[in-house]
Structure formats: C-alpha cells, structure tokens
C-alpha cells in the first residue's frame, strides 16, 4: 500500500479518494489538459499494481477520442 500512500502524499493534478478497502482516482477536472496528464498517473498505477492494491475497473471517457481513462477504481489489499 506504500504506493497509494505516496500518491496521497505527493498529490498532483488528480483526486484520490480512499476508504476502507477501496480507492478511486480521477483527473482534477474534466478539462483536456487534466485528462491528458492523468494518463501518466494511470500508467504509474498500472505499473505498481500488486503493491498492496489491484485495479478493479478503469473507465474510459466516452466523450473524448483516444481511449483516455477518466476514472480508476482500486481494491486495497490488507
């Protein structure tokens, strides 16, 4: 879970909400620059999957081209 804790502490242009057993990440806004920069966060999260969490679902934006993820849902492992 250290990676999720690091994300919480480092912050960025995204919103991370965490509660018991789950977490979600999304861009700070629905503006194109925020959505595009969020893709780097998505890549980092996917690269660290297994470090105390797994990706439950990733939601691809339906109103923008390019298969951009606008929401990640995570399951936090105990």
Helices and strands as residue ranges (DSSP letters): H 2-10, E 14-19, E 22-27, H 32-47, E 53-60, E 69-76
